[in-house]
């Protein structure tokens, strides 16, 4: 899985960047490896519950406060993340968000913003997680921090597409992330490299800020609104990104079966 | 599909009631028909989007205000609803709700309530929808009303299990439904027949009450809280059952890919 973990995300997340000789080699490798990946079916089980039922319960916020994915579901989720379904599921969310954004007849260039979460929303850490069991390994702050510092995460192409539409129609973008302030430079570097060239604000968490992500993000959104901004849209992969008043006028939940943030 | 529509829900939703000679005949038929049903895979498509991606987008509230399921997904959803996945997905939700309910150390017998939606939560209209394309046909108020008047809907067994746990530990149940007052008697009859023998309140909508289901249900919950009740849990199949302040201390979303209520 390690090799696939390195190679496939490049293909899946940055196919448009396949331009160098190295990438061409990777592409051929992928062509050989690709048939091993499919939908994984719905039969994989953990404790009598199918992995697909577990996944749906996670995506609908019925299962909360879990720390790692069920051990029996690593292969299922690997197939899900790399085999096309993750991208397809994300695409429908982005399509829906783009349709909504384009339907906004009157918006105010100075005050209307759209909030983007960063990890597993704007940027994808699949290259990291594919090497760490897709969430079956407990979260390792040090190791993940090292990965973040590289600034090497590819964009989630669906979110980048939404971002470009918003920029083109004049809705401002605010990145709001649970990443702490020490990662500001790496995050700026990574976002630009991934294709997010401009934004209104990039809001990181201060290291000493307590409370859940839900509380933190709700408070920031409330502050933005008190400052006169109108949150027309809000997209994230965690329910803690998009629940908690004020949520924004319309929220969008991207799939993320790999980890849970409360 | 018509024959299966009549026979299979009896098996799937009320297997414990297979006691008469007619039911025994049905059971044999089911045994023959059953192998035709499976997971349906994830490959079914509509407009380039897989039905499973459409379904996930619906279940996560990313797609809203749709009136009928995509025509190309009727077979996929029929398999989903009748082939075991719907039951499995519902089971994980109920398991999670039961675990939460049992974790409530101190609750107040006089004030603590749990809100249950009725259609596709407490009662299943699968026998009806399996004969009407699993949501591919536009909602027909008259025909659906005729079905409701029969009082013949089986329980969703997972919800009935949760209900029994709540009753056994002393948490009171309030049914809150978008069904209008003319269906009170049929609903009382059906709930009791399905195994829901006792409740604190059964709140139906008055025929002239405007607004969305989300507004109506939020207002009712606010009224209940003003009356001194504490909503410890809230379960429904629509996001309009469980969004809108006050939501209840914990909410649970059952699957329902067949229709959308805003």
Interface residues (C-beta under 8 A of the other chain):
Chain A: X39 X41 X42 X43 X49 X50 X52 X53 X54 X56 X57 X59 X60 X61 X62 X63 X85 X88 X89 X91 X92 X93 X95 X96 X97 X245 X251 X252 X253 X255
Chain B: X39 X41 X42 X43 X49 X50 X52 X53 X54 X56 X57 X59 X60 X61 X62 X63 X85 X88 X89 X91 X92 X93 X95 X96 X97 X245 X251 X252 X253 X255
